[in-house]
Amino acid sequence: MRQLDAEVLGFVNAVGMLRVVATLMLVPQLPELMEYLEPAVDHWQRMPFAGGMNN
């Protein structure tokens, strides 16, 4: 099995969090979404800025 590239993993995680943030825009129209997004938002708030990406 190949070794994980920490930079690529950080980028992929940042993109995933961006998807969550973008989905938050739909919460006013679909309030039940917040129930599913809340754990990801809580995690995102505890993460370093931009998922810890340096550049």
mmCIF entry with sequence, helices, sheets and N, C-alpha, C, O atoms, coordinates in Angstrom:
data_MODEL
# 
_entry.id   MODEL 
# 
_entity.id                         1 
_entity.type                       polymer 
_entity.pdbx_number_of_molecules   1 
# 
_entity_poly.entity_id                      1 
_entity_poly.type                           'polypeptide(L)' 
_entity_poly.nstd_linkage                   no 
_entity_poly.nstd_monomer                   no 
_entity_poly.pdbx_seq_one_letter_code       MRQLDAEVLGFVNAVGMLRVVATLMLVPQLPELMEYLEPAVDHWQRMPFAGGMNN 
_entity_poly.pdbx_seq_one_letter_code_can   MRQLDAEVLGFVNAVGMLRVVATLMLVPQLPELMEYLEPAVDHWQRMPFAGGMNN 
_entity_poly.pdbx_strand_id                 A 
# 
loop_
_entity_poly_seq.entity_id 
_entity_poly_seq.num 
_entity_poly_seq.mon_id 
_entity_poly_seq.hetero 
1 1  MET n 
1 2  ARG n 
1 3  GLN n 
1 4  LEU n 
1 5  ASP n 
1 6  ALA n 
1 7  GLU n 
1 8  VAL n 
1 9  LEU n 
1 10 GLY n 
1 11 PHE n 
1 12 VAL n 
1 13 ASN n 
1 14 ALA n 
1 15 VAL n 
1 16 GLY n 
1 17 MET n 
1 18 LEU n 
1 19 ARG n 
1 20 VAL n 
1 21 VAL n 
1 22 ALA n 
1 23 THR n 
1 24 LEU n 
1 25 MET n 
1 26 LEU n 
1 27 VAL n 
1 28 PRO n 
1 29 GLN n 
1 30 LEU n 
1 31 PRO n 
1 32 GLU n 
1 33 LEU n 
1 34 MET n 
1 35 GLU n 
1 36 TYR n 
1 37 LEU n 
1 38 GLU n 
1 39 PRO n 
1 40 ALA n 
1 41 VAL n 
1 42 ASP n 
1 43 HIS n 
1 44 TRP n 
1 45 GLN n 
1 46 ARG n 
1 47 MET n 
1 48 PRO n 
1 49 PHE n 
1 50 ALA n 
1 51 GLY n 
1 52 GLY n 
1 53 MET n 
1 54 ASN n 
1 55 ASN n 
# 
_struct_asym.id          A 
_struct_asym.entity_id   1 
# 
loop_
_struct_conf.conf_type_id 
_struct_conf.id 
_struct_conf.pdbx_PDB_helix_id 
_struct_conf.beg_label_comp_id 
_struct_conf.beg_label_asym_id 
_struct_conf.beg_label_seq_id 
_struct_conf.pdbx_beg_PDB_ins_code 
_struct_conf.end_label_comp_id 
_struct_conf.end_label_asym_id 
_struct_conf.end_label_seq_id 
_struct_conf.pdbx_end_PDB_ins_code 
_struct_conf.beg_auth_comp_id 
_struct_conf.beg_auth_asym_id 
_struct_conf.beg_auth_seq_id 
_struct_conf.end_auth_comp_id 
_struct_conf.end_auth_asym_id 
_struct_conf.end_auth_seq_id 
_struct_conf.pdbx_PDB_helix_class 
_struct_conf.details 
_struct_conf.pdbx_PDB_helix_length 
HELX_P HELX_P1 AA1 ALA A 6  ? THR A 23 ? ALA A 6  THR A 23 1 ? 18 
HELX_P HELX_P2 AA2 LEU A 24 ? LEU A 26 ? LEU A 24 LEU A 26 5 ? 3  
HELX_P HELX_P3 AA3 LEU A 33 ? ARG A 46 ? LEU A 33 ARG A 46 1 ? 14 
HELX_P HELX_P4 AA4 PHE A 49 ? GLY A 52 ? PHE A 49 GLY A 52 5 ? 4  
# 
_struct_conf_type.id          HELX_P 
_struct_conf_type.criteria    ? 
_struct_conf_type.reference   ? 
# 
loop_
_atom_site.group_PDB 
_atom_site.id 
_atom_site.type_symbol 
_atom_site.label_atom_id 
_atom_site.label_alt_id 
_atom_site.label_comp_id 
_atom_site.label_asym_id 
_atom_site.label_entity_id 
_atom_site.label_seq_id 
_atom_site.pdbx_PDB_ins_code 
_atom_site.Cartn_x 
_atom_site.Cartn_y 
_atom_site.Cartn_z 
_atom_site.occupancy 
_atom_site.B_iso_or_equiv 
_atom_site.pdbx_formal_charge 
_atom_site.auth_seq_id 
_atom_site.auth_comp_id 
_atom_site.auth_asym_id 
_atom_site.auth_atom_id 
_atom_site.pdbx_PDB_model_num 
ATOM 1   N N  . MET A 1 1  ? 0.836   -1.170 0.000  1.00 0.00 ? 1  MET A N  1 
ATOM 2   C CA . MET A 1 1  ? 0.000   0.000  0.000  1.00 0.00 ? 1  MET A CA 1 
ATOM 3   C C  . MET A 1 1  ? 0.889   1.245  0.000  1.00 0.00 ? 1  MET A C  1 
ATOM 4   O O  . MET A 1 1  ? 1.903   1.289  0.696  1.00 0.00 ? 1  MET A O  1 
ATOM 5   N N  . ARG A 1 2  ? 0.506   2.252  -0.781 1.00 0.00 ? 2  ARG A N  1 
ATOM 6   C CA . ARG A 1 2  ? 1.305   3.478  -0.886 1.00 0.00 ? 2  ARG A CA 1 
ATOM 7   C C  . ARG A 1 2  ? 1.176   4.320  0.372  1.00 0.00 ? 2  ARG A C  1 
ATOM 8   O O  . ARG A 1 2  ? 0.162   4.277  1.070  1.00 0.00 ? 2  ARG A O  1 
ATOM 9   N N  . GLN A 1 3  ? 2.228   5.089  0.647  1.00 0.00 ? 3  GLN A N  1 
ATOM 10  C CA . GLN A 1 3  ? 2.207   6.017  1.768  1.00 0.00 ? 3  GLN A CA 1 
ATOM 11  C C  . GLN A 1 3  ? 1.298   7.205  1.436  1.00 0.00 ? 3  GLN A C  1 
ATOM 12  O O  . GLN A 1 3  ? 1.228   7.639  0.286  1.00 0.00 ? 3  GLN A O  1 
ATOM 13  N N  . LEU A 1 4  ? 0.610   7.718  2.442  1.00 0.00 ? 4  LEU A N  1 
ATOM 14  C CA . LEU A 1 4  ? -0.212  8.902  2.240  1.00 0.00 ? 4  LEU A CA 1 
ATOM 15  C C  . LEU A 1 4  ? 0.661   10.143 2.183  1.00 0.00 ? 4  LEU A C  1 
ATOM 16  O O  . LEU A 1 4  ? 1.607   10.284 2.958  1.00 0.00 ? 4  LEU A O  1 
ATOM 17  N N  . ASP A 1 5  ? 0.348   11.025 1.278  1.00 0.00 ? 5  ASP A N  1 
ATOM 18  C CA . ASP A 1 5  ? 1.020   12.317 1.192  1.00 0.00 ? 5  ASP A CA 1 
ATOM 19  C C  . ASP A 1 5  ? 0.242   13.280 2.085  1.00 0.00 ? 5  ASP A C  1 
ATOM 20  O O  . ASP A 1 5  ? -0.918  13.583 1.803  1.00 0.00 ? 5  ASP A O  1 
ATOM 21  N N  . ALA A 1 6  ? 0.862   13.757 3.148  1.00 0.00 ? 6  ALA A N  1 
ATOM 22  C CA . ALA A 1 6  ? 0.180   14.600 4.129  1.00 0.00 ? 6  ALA A CA 1 
ATOM 23  C C  . ALA A 1 6  ? -0.375  15.876 3.497  1.00 0.00 ? 6  ALA A C  1 
ATOM 24  O O  . ALA A 1 6  ? -1.445  16.338 3.893  1.00 0.00 ? 6  ALA A O  1 
ATOM 25  N N  . GLU A 1 7  ? 0.323   16.444 2.535  1.00 0.00 ? 7  GLU A N  1 
ATOM 26  C CA . GLU A 1 7  ? -0.153  17.666 1.884  1.00 0.00 ? 7  GLU A CA 1 
ATOM 27  C C  . GLU A 1 7  ? -1.403  17.402 1.057  1.00 0.00 ? 7  GLU A C  1 
ATOM 28  O O  . GLU A 1 7  ? -2.343  18.196 1.074  1.00 0.00 ? 7  GLU A O  1 
ATOM 29  N N  . VAL A 1 8  ? -1.413  16.293 0.340  1.00 0.00 ? 8  VAL A N  1 
ATOM 30  C CA . VAL A 1 8  ? -2.588  15.947 -0.471 1.00 0.00 ? 8  VAL A CA 1 
ATOM 31  C C  . VAL A 1 8  ? -3.770  15.642 0.449  1.00 0.00 ? 8  VAL A C  1 
ATOM 32  O O  . VAL A 1 8  ? -4.893  16.064 0.174  1.00 0.00 ? 8  VAL A O  1 
ATOM 33  N N  . LEU A 1 9  ? -3.529  14.927 1.515  1.00 0.00 ? 9  LEU A N  1 
ATOM 34  C CA . LEU A 1 9  ? -4.586  14.614 2.463  1.00 0.00 ? 9  LEU A CA 1 
ATOM 35  C C  . LEU A 1 9  ? -5.149  15.896 3.079  1.00 0.00 ? 9  LEU A C  1 
ATOM 36  O O  . LEU A 1 9  ? -6.365  16.019 3.227  1.00 0.00 ? 9  LEU A O  1 
ATOM 37  N N  . GLY A 1 10 ? -4.301  16.836 3.436  1.00 0.00 ? 10 GLY A N  1 
ATOM 38  C CA . GLY A 1 10 ? -4.753  18.114 3.969  1.00 0.00 ? 10 GLY A CA 1 
ATOM 39  C C  . GLY A 1 10 ? -5.602  18.873 2.972  1.00 0.00 ? 10 GLY A C  1 
ATOM 40  O O  . GLY A 1 10 ? -6.616  19.470 3.334  1.00 0.00 ? 10 GLY A O  1 
ATOM 41  N N  . PHE A 1 11 ? -5.181  18.851 1.701  1.00 0.00 ? 11 PHE A N  1 
ATOM 42  C CA . PHE A 1 11 ? -5.942  19.520 0.647  1.00 0.00 ? 11 PHE A CA 1 
ATOM 43  C C  . PHE A 1 11 ? -7.312  18.882 0.479  1.00 0.00 ? 11 PHE A C  1 
ATOM 44  O O  . PHE A 1 11 ? -8.319  19.584 0.390  1.00 0.00 ? 11 PHE A O  1 
ATOM 45  N N  . VAL A 1 12 ? -7.357  17.558 0.436  1.00 0.00 ? 12 VAL A N  1 
ATOM 46  C CA . VAL A 1 12 ? -8.623  16.850 0.267  1.00 0.00 ? 12 VAL A CA 1 
ATOM 47  C C  . VAL A 1 12 ? -9.553  17.133 1.445  1.00 0.00 ? 12 VAL A C  1 
ATOM 48  O O  . VAL A 1 12 ? -10.754 17.324 1.253  1.00 0.00 ? 12 VAL A O  1 
ATOM 49  N N  . ASN A 1 13 ? -9.013  17.161 2.651  1.00 0.00 ? 13 ASN A N  1 
ATOM 50  C CA . ASN A 1 13 ? -9.833  17.472 3.819  1.00 0.00 ? 13 ASN A CA 1 
ATOM 51  C C  . ASN A 1 13 ? -10.356 18.905 3.769  1.00 0.00 ? 13 ASN A C  1 
ATOM 52  O O  . ASN A 1 13 ? -11.499 19.160 4.148  1.00 0.00 ? 13 ASN A O  1 
ATOM 53  N N  . ALA A 1 14 ? -9.529  19.840 3.303  1.00 0.00 ? 14 ALA A N  1 
ATOM 54  C CA . ALA A 1 14 ? -9.962  21.233 3.172  1.00 0.00 ? 14 ALA A CA 1 
ATOM 55  C C  . ALA A 1 14 ? -11.080 21.357 2.140  1.00 0.00 ? 14 ALA A C  1 
ATOM 56  O O  . ALA A 1 14 ? -12.029 22.114 2.344  1.00 0.00 ? 14 ALA A O  1 
ATOM 57  N N  . VAL A 1 15 ? -10.974 20.629 1.049  1.00 0.00 ? 15 VAL A N  1 
ATOM 58  C CA . VAL A 1 15 ? -12.030 20.649 0.028  1.00 0.00 ? 15 VAL A CA 1 
ATOM 59  C C  . VAL A 1 15 ? -13.320 20.073 0.609  1.00 0.00 ? 15 VAL A C  1 
ATOM 60  O O  . VAL A 1 15 ? -14.405 20.591 0.346  1.00 0.00 ? 15 VAL A O  1 
ATOM 61  N N  . GLY A 1 16 ? -13.207 19.020 1.387  1.00 0.00 ? 16 GLY A N  1 
ATOM 62  C CA . GLY A 1 16 ? -14.386 18.440 2.031  1.00 0.00 ? 16 GLY A CA 1 
ATOM 63  C C  . GLY A 1 16 ? -15.055 19.432 2.964  1.00 0.00 ? 16 GLY A C  1 
ATOM 64  O O  . GLY A 1 16 ? -16.282 19.524 2.992  1.00 0.00 ? 16 GLY A O  1 
ATOM 65  N N  . MET A 1 17 ? -14.270 20.172 3.725  1.00 0.00 ? 17 MET A N  1 
ATOM 66  C CA . MET A 1 17 ? -14.838 21.164 4.624  1.00 0.00 ? 17 MET A CA 1 
ATOM 67  C C  . MET A 1 17 ? -15.465 22.306 3.826  1.00 0.00 ? 17 MET A C  1 
ATOM 68  O O  . MET A 1 17 ? -16.478 22.869 4.241  1.00 0.00 ? 17 MET A O  1 
ATOM 69  N N  . LEU A 1 18 ? -14.871 22.649 2.689  1.00 0.00 ? 18 LEU A N  1 
ATOM 70  C CA . LEU A 1 18 ? -15.444 23.684 1.824  1.00 0.00 ? 18 LEU A CA 1 
ATOM 71  C C  . LEU A 1 18 ? -16.819 23.248 1.318  1.00 0.00 ? 18 LEU A C  1 
ATOM 72  O O  . LEU A 1 18 ? -17.732 24.067 1.208  1.00 0.00 ? 18 LEU A O  1 
ATOM 73  N N  . ARG A 1 19 ? -16.961 21.982 1.017  1.00 0.00 ? 19 ARG A N  1 
ATOM 74  C CA . ARG A 1 19 ? -18.260 21.454 0.594  1.00 0.00 ? 19 ARG A CA 1 
ATOM 75  C C  . ARG A 1 19 ? -19.293 21.615 1.702  1.00 0.00 ? 19 ARG A C  1 
ATOM 76  O O  . ARG A 1 19 ? -20.444 21.965 1.443  1.00 0.00 ? 19 ARG A O  1 
ATOM 77  N N  . VAL A 1 20 ? -18.872 21.357 2.939  1.00 0.00 ? 20 VAL A N  1 
ATOM 78  C CA . VAL A 1 20 ? -19.786 21.513 4.073  1.00 0.00 ? 20 VAL A CA 1 
ATOM 79  C C  . VAL A 1 20 ? -20.212 22.973 4.205  1.00 0.00 ? 20 VAL A C  1 
ATOM 80  O O  . VAL A 1 20 ? -21.394 23.272 4.369  1.00 0.00 ? 20 VAL A O  1 
ATOM 81  N N  . VAL A 1 21 ? -19.238 23.873 4.132  1.00 0.00 ? 21 VAL A N  1 
ATOM 82  C CA . VAL A 1 21 ? -19.542 25.294 4.269  1.00 0.00 ? 21 VAL A CA 1 
ATOM 83  C C  . VAL A 1 21 ? -20.472 25.755 3.145  1.00 0.00 ? 21 VAL A C  1 
ATOM 84  O O  . VAL A 1 21 ? -21.399 26.529 3.384  1.00 0.00 ? 21 VAL A O  1 
ATOM 85  N N  . ALA A 1 22 ? -20.230 25.287 1.934  1.00 0.00 ? 22 ALA A N  1 
ATOM 86  C CA . ALA A 1 22 ? -21.095 25.650 0.810  1.00 0.00 ? 22 ALA A CA 1 
ATOM 87  C C  . ALA A 1 22 ? -22.509 25.108 1.015  1.00 0.00 ? 22 ALA A C  1 
ATOM 88  O O  . ALA A 1 22 ? -23.484 25.769 0.658  1.00 0.00 ? 22 ALA A O  1 
ATOM 89  N N  . THR A 1 23 ? -22.621 23.931 1.577  1.00 0.00 ? 23 THR A N  1 
ATOM 90  C CA . THR A 1 23 ? -23.934 23.337 1.822  1.00 0.00 ? 23 THR A CA 1 
ATOM 91  C C  . THR A 1 23 ? -24.704 24.106 2.887  1.00 0.00 ? 23 THR A C  1 
ATOM 92  O O  . THR A 1 23 ? -25.934 24.079 2.903  1.00 0.00 ? 23 THR A O  1 
ATOM 93  N N  . LEU A 1 24 ? -23.987 24.794 3.779  1.00 0.00 ? 24 LEU A N  1 
ATOM 94  C CA . LEU A 1 24 ? -24.658 25.605 4.792  1.00 0.00 ? 24 LEU A CA 1 
ATOM 95  C C  . LEU A 1 24 ? -25.570 26.662 4.159  1.00 0.00 ? 24 LEU A C  1 
ATOM 96  O O  . LEU A 1 24 ? -26.534 27.105 4.783  1.00 0.00 ? 24 LEU A O  1 
ATOM 97  N N  . MET A 1 25 ? -25.269 27.057 2.940  1.00 0.00 ? 25 MET A N  1 
ATOM 98  C CA . MET A 1 25 ? -26.098 28.044 2.249  1.00 0.00 ? 25 MET A CA 1 
ATOM 99  C C  . MET A 1 25 ? -27.514 27.519 2.011  1.00 0.00 ? 25 MET A C  1 
ATOM 100 O O  . MET A 1 25 ? -28.444 28.304 1.826  1.00 0.00 ? 25 MET A O  1 
ATOM 101 N N  . LEU A 1 26 ? -27.678 26.202 2.015  1.00 0.00 ? 26 LEU A N  1 
ATOM 102 C CA . LEU A 1 26 ? -28.995 25.607 1.767  1.00 0.00 ? 26 LEU A CA 1 
ATOM 103 C C  . LEU A 1 26 ? -29.828 25.447 3.031  1.00 0.00 ? 26 LEU A C  1 
ATOM 104 O O  . LEU A 1 26 ? -31.015 25.133 2.947  1.00 0.00 ? 26 LEU A O  1 
ATOM 105 N N  . VAL A 1 27 ? -29.229 25.656 4.203  1.00 0.00 ? 27 VAL A N  1 
ATOM 106 C CA . VAL A 1 27 ? -29.935 25.434 5.467  1.00 0.00 ? 27 VAL A CA 1 
ATOM 107 C C  . VAL A 1 27 ? -31.205 26.290 5.574  1.00 0.00 ? 27 VAL A C  1 
ATOM 108 O O  . VAL A 1 27 ? -32.208 25.784 6.076  1.00 0.00 ? 27 VAL A O  1 
ATOM 109 N N  . PRO A 1 28 ? -31.221 27.555 5.131  1.00 0.00 ? 28 PRO A N  1 
ATOM 110 C CA . PRO A 1 28 ? -32.485 28.308 5.221  1.00 0.00 ? 28 PRO A CA 1 
ATOM 111 C C  . PRO A 1 28 ? -33.627 27.646 4.439  1.00 0.00 ? 28 PRO A C  1 
ATOM 112 O O  . PRO A 1 28 ? -34.788 27.750 4.833  1.00 0.00 ? 28 PRO A O  1 
ATOM 113 N N  . GLN A 1 29 ? -33.304 26.971 3.342  1.00 0.00 ? 29 GLN A N  1 
ATOM 114 C CA . GLN A 1 29 ? -34.335 26.318 2.537  1.00 0.00 ? 29 GLN A CA 1 
ATOM 115 C C  . GLN A 1 29 ? -34.624 24.904 3.038  1.00 0.00 ? 29 GLN A C  1 
ATOM 116 O O  . GLN A 1 29 ? -35.747 24.418 2.901  1.00 0.00 ? 29 GLN A O  1 
ATOM 117 N N  . LEU A 1 30 ? -33.620 24.241 3.619  1.00 0.00 ? 30 LEU A N  1 
ATOM 118 C CA . LEU A 1 30 ? -33.755 22.871 4.121  1.00 0.00 ? 30 LEU A CA 1 
ATOM 119 C C  . LEU A 1 30 ? -33.197 22.800 5.541  1.00 0.00 ? 30 LEU A C  1 
ATOM 120 O O  . LEU A 1 30 ? -32.087 22.307 5.737  1.00 0.00 ? 30 LEU A O  1 
ATOM 121 N N  . PRO A 1 31 ? -33.935 23.276 6.519  1.00 0.00 ? 31 PRO A N  1 
ATOM 122 C CA . PRO A 1 31 ? -33.410 23.365 7.884  1.00 0.00 ? 31 PRO A CA 1 
ATOM 123 C C  . PRO A 1 31 ? -32.922 22.035 8.462  1.00 0.00 ? 31 PRO A C  1 
ATOM 124 O O  . PRO A 1 31 ? -32.047 22.026 9.328  1.00 0.00 ? 31 PRO A O  1 
ATOM 125 N N  . GLU A 1 32 ? -33.470 20.925 7.999  1.00 0.00 ? 32 GLU A N  1 
ATOM 126 C CA . GLU A 1 32 ? -33.037 19.619 8.516  1.00 0.00 ? 32 GLU A CA 1 
ATOM 127 C C  . GLU A 1 32 ? -31.583 19.300 8.158  1.00 0.00 ? 32 GLU A C  1 
ATOM 128 O O  . GLU A 1 32 ? -30.972 18.432 8.782  1.00 0.00 ? 32 GLU A O  1 
ATOM 129 N N  . LEU A 1 33 ? -31.028 19.986 7.170  1.00 0.00 ? 33 LEU A N  1 
ATOM 130 C CA . LEU A 1 33 ? -29.621 19.790 6.814  1.00 0.00 ? 33 LEU A CA 1 
ATOM 131 C C  . LEU A 1 33 ? -28.688 20.112 7.976  1.00 0.00 ? 33 LEU A C  1 
ATOM 132 O O  . LEU A 1 33 ? -27.643 19.478 8.124  1.00 0.00 ? 33 LEU A O  1 
ATOM 133 N N  . MET A 1 34 ? -29.051 21.082 8.793  1.00 0.00 ? 34 MET A N  1 
ATOM 134 C CA . MET A 1 34 ? -28.169 21.509 9.875  1.00 0.00 ? 34 MET A CA 1 
ATOM 135 C C  . MET A 1 34 ? -27.882 20.366 10.838 1.00 0.00 ? 34 MET A C  1 
ATOM 136 O O  . MET A 1 34 ? -26.786 20.280 11.392 1.00 0.00 ? 34 MET A O  1 
ATOM 137 N N  . GLU A 1 35 ? -28.852 19.494 11.037 1.00 0.00 ? 35 GLU A N  1 
ATOM 138 C CA . GLU A 1 35 ? -28.649 18.340 11.910 1.00 0.00 ? 35 GLU A CA 1 
ATOM 139 C C  . GLU A 1 35 ? -27.494 17.469 11.401 1.00 0.00 ? 35 GLU A C  1 
ATOM 140 O O  . GLU A 1 35 ? -26.709 16.943 12.191 1.00 0.00 ? 35 GLU A O  1 
ATOM 141 N N  . TYR A 1 36 ? -27.402 17.327 10.109 1.00 0.00 ? 36 TYR A N  1 
ATOM 142 C CA . TYR A 1 36 ? -26.355 16.489 9.513  1.00 0.00 ? 36 TYR A CA 1 
ATOM 143 C C  . TYR A 1 36 ? -25.022 17.229 9.391  1.00 0.00 ? 36 TYR A C  1 
ATOM 144 O O  . TYR A 1 36 ? -23.957 16.614 9.454  1.00 0.00 ? 36 TYR A O  1 
ATOM 145 N N  . LEU A 1 37 ? -25.086 18.540 9.217  1.00 0.00 ? 37 LEU A N  1 
ATOM 146 C CA . LEU A 1 37 ? -23.868 19.326 9.027  1.00 0.00 ? 37 LEU A CA 1 
ATOM 147 C C  . LEU A 1 37 ? -23.209 19.737 10.341 1.00 0.00 ? 37 LEU A C  1 
ATOM 148 O O  . LEU A 1 37 ? -22.017 20.042 10.365 1.00 0.00 ? 37 LEU A O  1 
ATOM 149 N N  . GLU A 1 38 ? -23.966 19.749 11.421 1.00 0.00 ? 38 GLU A N  1 
ATOM 150 C CA . GLU A 1 38 ? -23.449 20.258 12.691 1.00 0.00 ? 38 GLU A CA 1 
ATOM 151 C C  . GLU A 1 38 ? -22.163 19.571 13.147 1.00 0.00 ? 38 GLU A C  1 
ATOM 152 O O  . GLU A 1 38 ? -21.241 20.274 13.560 1.00 0.00 ? 38 GLU A O  1 
ATOM 153 N N  . PRO A 1 39 ? -22.042 18.236 13.098 1.00 0.00 ? 39 PRO A N  1 
ATOM 154 C CA . PRO A 1 39 ? -20.768 17.625 13.503 1.00 0.00 ? 39 PRO A CA 1 
ATOM 155 C C  . PRO A 1 39 ? -19.585 18.080 12.647 1.00 0.00 ? 39 PRO A C  1 
ATOM 156 O O  . PRO A 1 39 ? -18.489 18.295 13.166 1.00 0.00 ? 39 PRO A O  1 
ATOM 157 N N  . ALA A 1 40 ? -19.803 18.226 11.343 1.00 0.00 ? 40 ALA A N  1 
ATOM 158 C CA . ALA A 1 40 ? -18.725 18.669 10.453 1.00 0.00 ? 40 ALA A CA 1 
ATOM 159 C C  . ALA A 1 40 ? -18.362 20.123 10.736 1.00 0.00 ? 40 ALA A C  1 
ATOM 160 O O  . ALA A 1 40 ? -17.186 20.484 10.690 1.00 0.00 ? 40 ALA A O  1 
ATOM 161 N N  . VAL A 1 41 ? -19.356 20.961 11.029 1.00 0.00 ? 41 VAL A N  1 
ATOM 162 C CA . VAL A 1 41 ? -19.085 22.368 11.336 1.00 0.00 ? 41 VAL A CA 1 
ATOM 163 C C  . VAL A 1 41 ? -18.302 22.468 12.645 1.00 0.00 ? 41 VAL A C  1 
ATOM 164 O O  . VAL A 1 41 ? -17.357 23.249 12.750 1.00 0.00 ? 41 VAL A O  1 
ATOM 165 N N  . ASP A 1 42 ? -18.699 21.677 13.638 1.00 0.00 ? 42 ASP A N  1 
ATOM 166 C CA . ASP A 1 42 ? -17.965 21.664 14.908 1.00 0.00 ? 42 ASP A CA 1 
ATOM 167 C C  . ASP A 1 42 ? -16.510 21.261 14.692 1.00 0.00 ? 42 ASP A C  1 
ATOM 168 O O  . ASP A 1 42 ? -15.600 21.867 15.259 1.00 0.00 ? 42 ASP A O  1 
ATOM 169 N N  . HIS A 1 43 ? -16.297 20.240 13.872 1.00 0.00 ? 43 HIS A N  1 
ATOM 170 C CA . HIS A 1 43 ? -14.934 19.786 13.560 1.00 0.00 ? 43 HIS A CA 1 
ATOM 171 C C  . HIS A 1 43 ? -14.165 20.867 12.811 1.00 0.00 ? 43 HIS A C  1 
ATOM 172 O O  . HIS A 1 43 ? -12.994 21.114 13.101 1.00 0.00 ? 43 HIS A O  1 
ATOM 173 N N  . TRP A 1 44 ? -14.819 21.509 11.852 1.00 0.00 ? 44 TRP A N  1 
ATOM 174 C CA . TRP A 1 44 ? -14.184 22.554 11.046 1.00 0.00 ? 44 TRP A CA 1 
ATOM 175 C C  . TRP A 1 44 ? -13.722 23.712 11.923 1.00 0.00 ? 44 TRP A C  1 
ATOM 176 O O  . TRP A 1 44 ? -12.649 24.272 11.701 1.00 0.00 ? 44 TRP A O  1 
ATOM 177 N N  . GLN A 1 45 ? -14.534 24.072 12.923 1.00 0.00 ? 45 GLN A N  1 
ATOM 178 C CA . GLN A 1 45 ? -14.188 25.189 13.798 1.00 0.00 ? 45 GLN A CA 1 
ATOM 179 C C  . GLN A 1 45 ? -12.965 24.877 14.661 1.00 0.00 ? 45 GLN A C  1 
ATOM 180 O O  . GLN A 1 45 ? -12.265 25.796 15.088 1.00 0.00 ? 45 GLN A O  1 
ATOM 181 N N  . ARG A 1 46 ? -12.701 23.621 14.918 1.00 0.00 ? 46 ARG A N  1 
ATOM 182 C CA . ARG A 1 46 ? -11.541 23.236 15.727 1.00 0.00 ? 46 ARG A CA 1 
ATOM 183 C C  . ARG A 1 46 ? -10.271 23.029 14.897 1.00 0.00 ? 46 ARG A C  1 
ATOM 184 O O  . ARG A 1 46 ? -9.178  22.902 15.448 1.00 0.00 ? 46 ARG A O  1 
ATOM 185 N N  . MET A 1 47 ? -10.425 22.995 13.568 1.00 0.00 ? 47 MET A N  1 
ATOM 186 C CA . MET A 1 47 ? -9.271  22.758 12.690 1.00 0.00 ? 47 MET A CA 1 
ATOM 187 C C  . MET A 1 47 ? -8.440  24.026 12.540 1.00 0.00 ? 47 MET A C  1 
ATOM 188 O O  . MET A 1 47 ? -8.947  25.134 12.714 1.00 0.00 ? 47 MET A O  1 
ATOM 189 N N  . PRO A 1 48 ? -7.132  23.852 12.208 1.00 0.00 ? 48 PRO A N  1 
ATOM 190 C CA . PRO A 1 48 ? -6.313  25.030 11.882 1.00 0.00 ? 48 PRO A CA 1 
ATOM 191 C C  . PRO A 1 48 ? -6.850  25.687 10.610 1.00 0.00 ? 48 PRO A C  1 
ATOM 192 O O  . PRO A 1 48 ? -7.506  25.038 9.794  1.00 0.00 ? 48 PRO A O  1 
ATOM 193 N N  . PHE A 1 49 ? -6.566  26.980 10.453 1.00 0.00 ? 49 PHE A N  1 
ATOM 194 C CA . PHE A 1 49 ? -7.011  27.713 9.283  1.00 0.00 ? 49 PHE A CA 1 
ATOM 195 C C  . PHE A 1 49 ? -6.619  26.992 8.001  1.00 0.00 ? 49 PHE A C  1 
ATOM 196 O O  . PHE A 1 49 ? -5.484  26.536 7.866  1.00 0.00 ? 49 PHE A O  1 
ATOM 197 N N  . ALA A 1 50 ? -7.550  26.887 7.063  1.00 0.00 ? 50 ALA A N  1 
ATOM 198 C CA . ALA A 1 50 ? -7.334  26.241 5.760  1.00 0.00 ? 50 ALA A CA 1 
ATOM 199 C C  . ALA A 1 50 ? -6.843  24.806 5.923  1.00 0.00 ? 50 ALA A C  1 
ATOM 200 O O  . ALA A 1 50 ? -6.061  24.316 5.108  1.00 0.00 ? 50 ALA A O  1 
ATOM 201 N N  . GLY A 1 51 ? -7.301  24.139 6.971  1.00 0.00 ? 51 GLY A N  1 
ATOM 202 C CA . GLY A 1 51 ? -6.911  22.750 7.163  1.00 0.00 ? 51 GLY A CA 1 
ATOM 203 C C  . GLY A 1 51 ? -5.432  22.580 7.452  1.00 0.00 ? 51 GLY A C  1 
ATOM 204 O O  . GLY A 1 51 ? -4.903  21.474 7.336  1.00 0.00 ? 51 GLY A O  1 
ATOM 205 N N  . GLY A 1 52 ? -4.757  23.657 7.825  1.00 0.00 ? 52 GLY A N  1 
ATOM 206 C CA . GLY A 1 52 ? -3.325  23.579 8.132  1.00 0.00 ? 52 GLY A CA 1 
ATOM 207 C C  . GLY A 1 52 ? -2.434  23.726 6.915  1.00 0.00 ? 52 GLY A C  1 
ATOM 208 O O  . GLY A 1 52 ? -1.222  23.534 7.009  1.00 0.00 ? 52 GLY A O  1 
ATOM 209 N N  . MET A 1 53 ? -3.025  24.070 5.755  1.00 0.00 ? 53 MET A N  1 
ATOM 210 C CA . MET A 1 53 ? -2.197  24.227 4.562  1.00 0.00 ? 53 MET A CA 1 
ATOM 211 C C  . MET A 1 53 ? -1.312  25.458 4.726  1.00 0.00 ? 53 MET A C  1 
ATOM 212 O O  . MET A 1 53 ? -1.773  26.507 5.175  1.00 0.00 ? 53 MET A O  1 
ATOM 213 N N  . ASN A 1 54 ? -0.056  25.326 4.365  1.00 0.00 ? 54 ASN A N  1 
ATOM 214 C CA . ASN A 1 54 ? 0.908   26.417 4.545  1.00 0.00 ? 54 ASN A CA 1 
ATOM 215 C C  . ASN A 1 54 ? 0.938   27.384 3.379  1.00 0.00 ? 54 ASN A C  1 
ATOM 216 O O  . ASN A 1 54 ? 1.219   28.567 3.573  1.00 0.00 ? 54 ASN A O  1 
ATOM 217 N N  . ASN A 1 55 ? 0.661   26.921 2.188  1.00 0.00 ? 55 ASN A N  1 
ATOM 218 C CA . ASN A 1 55 ? 0.808   27.784 1.005  1.00 0.00 ? 55 ASN A CA 1 
ATOM 219 C C  . ASN A 1 55 ? -0.517  28.082 0.403  1.00 0.00 ? 55 ASN A C  1 
ATOM 220 O O  . ASN A 1 55 ? -0.594  28.793 -0.599 1.00 0.00 ? 55 ASN A O  1 
# 
